[in-house]
Amino acid sequence: MNKRVLILHGLGGSDFPHWQAHLASDLIKDNYIVSFPAFPNRDNPDLNEWKEFLKKEIKHFNPEIVVCHSLANILWFHTCSELDIKLDKLMLVAPISRTRIVKEVQSFYPYPIAKDLKAKEVIMAASTNDPYMDIEEAIKLQTELNVGMKIMENAGHINAASGFGKLDCALAWIKREETCEENAK
């Protein structure tokens, strides 16, 4: 069965050479069904506009796996309580700080810590030198969310600007369940 993967970008989008664009391409090559929509006003986003866009995309696409980067994590925290969905997997990569408010995304603050992330399995990835969230705050967030975490050394904001044109561990994590299910049969 081909899994449906929804990839959600942050401020400014995740065009090539961003790892999310590579991930979408790699998943399609492996026969996953992928939605990688461009949010409206991606350089100057509005929370309510993005929430409505996400709800329509979820209803239309019905994903089993969601991959969030940066601001998309915060969007997920704001929106997931309003969604009637149960994902197989949710990946939260490089969330942004609750205290370092970026002018272009003020409507996203303050943001909640979601009690139910609407997924059976959740992983968070953070960097030891992310300019948008220091590692101590990332560990605190991971603890509050009660999810697994991959800490990446000196990976910046885990984006193209910090050298991530590909993030093979993301692809491997998404595909891991498939392999386990196939081996169990």
C-alpha positions in Angstrom: 0.0 0.0 0.0 1.4 3.4 -0.9 1.5 5.8 2.0 0.2 9.4 1.6 2.8 11.9 2.8 2.0 15.6 3.4 5.1 17.9 3.6 4.6 21.3 5.2 7.1 24.1 4.7 7.9 27.0 7.0 8.4 30.7 6.4 9.5 31.4 2.8 8.8 27.8 1.6 11.2 24.9 1.0 12.0 25.0 -2.7 15.0 23.2 -4.1 17.7 22.7 -2.8 15.9 22.4 0.6 15.7 18.9 2.0 11.9 18.9 2.0 12.0 19.3 -1.8 14.4 16.5 -2.1 12.3 14.4 0.3 9.2 14.9 -1.9 11.1 13.9 -5.0 12.7 10.8 -3.3 9.3 9.7 -1.9 7.6 10.0 -5.3 10.4 7.9 -6.8 9.6 5.2 -4.2 5.9 5.3 -5.1 4.6 7.3 -2.1 1.7 9.6 -2.8 3.0 13.1 -1.9 1.4 16.5 -1.4 3.9 19.4 -1.0 1.7 22.4 -1.2 2.8 26.0 -1.2 1.1 28.0 1.6 -0.4 31.4 0.6 1.7 34.5 1.4 4.6 32.2 2.4 7.0 35.2 3.0 4.5 37.0 5.3 2.1 34.3 6.6 -1.1 34.7 8.5 -2.0 32.0 11.0 -5.7 31.9 10.3 -5.1 31.8 6.5 -2.5 29.0 6.9 -4.8 27.0 9.3 -7.7 27.1 6.8 -5.3 26.1 4.0 -4.0 23.2 6.1 -7.5 22.0 7.1 -8.6 21.9 3.4 -5.4 20.1 2.4 -5.9 17.5 5.1 -9.5 16.9 4.2 -8.7 16.7 0.5 -5.4 14.6 0.7 -6.0 12.6 3.9 -2.3 12.0 4.7 -1.0 9.1 6.8 2.4 10.9 7.4 3.1 14.6 7.9 6.5 16.2 7.8 6.8 19.7 9.3 9.7 22.1 9.1 10.2 25.3 11.1 7.0 27.4 11.2 4.9 24.4 10.0 5.5 22.8 13.4 3.9 25.7 15.1 1.1 25.6 12.5 0.5 21.9 13.4 0.4 22.8 17.2 -2.2 25.4 16.5 -4.3 23.2 14.2 -4.1 19.6 15.2 -6.7 19.8 18.0 -9.2 20.8 15.3 -8.4 17.9 13.1 -10.2 14.6 13.0 -7.3 12.5 11.9 -4.9 9.9 13.2 -1.5 9.8 11.4 0.8 6.9 11.4 3.8 9.3 11.7 4.5 12.9 12.3 8.0 14.5 11.9 8.7 17.8 13.5 12.0 19.3 12.2 13.6 22.5 13.6 10.6 24.0 15.5 11.0 27.7 16.4 11.3 29.2 19.8 8.3 30.3 21.9 10.3 33.4 22.9 12.2 34.5 19.8 9.4 36.0 17.8 10.1 36.6 14.2 8.3 39.7 12.9 6.9 38.1 9.7 5.1 35.4 11.8 3.8 37.3 14.8 0.3 36.0 14.2 1.5 32.5 15.1 2.4 33.6 18.7 1.8 32.7 21.4 1.7 29.0 20.4 0.3 26.1 22.3 2.0 22.9 23.3 -0.3 20.3 21.7 -1.5 17.6 24.1 -2.4 15.2 21.2 -0.3 15.5 18.1 -2.7 13.2 16.2 0.0 10.6 15.4 0.9 7.1 16.5 4.6 7.9 16.2 6.3 11.3 16.5 9.9 12.3 16.1 11.4 15.7 16.5 14.7 16.8 15.1 16.6 19.7 16.5 20.1 21.2 16.0 22.7 22.1 18.6 23.1 25.6 16.9 19.7 26.5 15.5 19.4 30.3 15.5 15.6 29.9 15.9 15.6 27.6 19.0 18.5 26.7 21.2 19.0 23.1 22.1 17.9 23.6 25.7 14.5 24.9 24.7 14.3 22.1 22.0 14.9 19.5 24.7 12.3 21.2 27.0 9.8 21.2 24.1 10.5 17.5 23.3 9.9 16.6 27.0 6.6 18.6 27.0 5.4 16.9 23.8 6.7 13.5 25.1 8.2 12.5 21.8 11.4 11.0 20.5 14.2 13.3 19.3 17.1 13.3 17.0 19.7 15.9 17.9 21.9 17.0 15.0 25.3 18.6 15.7 25.8 22.0 14.2 23.0 21.7 11.7 21.8 25.3 12.0 18.1 25.6 11.1 18.3 22.3 9.2 17.6 23.9 5.9 19.3 24.6 2.6 21.1 27.7 4.1 22.7 25.4 6.7 23.7 22.9 4.1 20.8 20.4 4.0 19.9 19.7 0.4 19.1 16.2 1.5 18.2 14.8 4.9 18.5 11.0 4.4 17.5 10.3 7.9 14.1 11.8 7.2 13.6 9.5 4.3 14.8 6.5 6.2 12.5 7.2 9.2 9.5 7.5 6.9 10.4 4.3 5.1 11.3 2.3 8.2 7.7 1.3 9.1 7.2 0.0 5.6 10.1 -2.4 5.9 9.0 -3.5 9.4 5.5 -4.2 8.1 6.8 -6.1 5.1 9.1 -8.2 7.3 6.2 -9.0 9.6 4.1 -10.5 6.8 
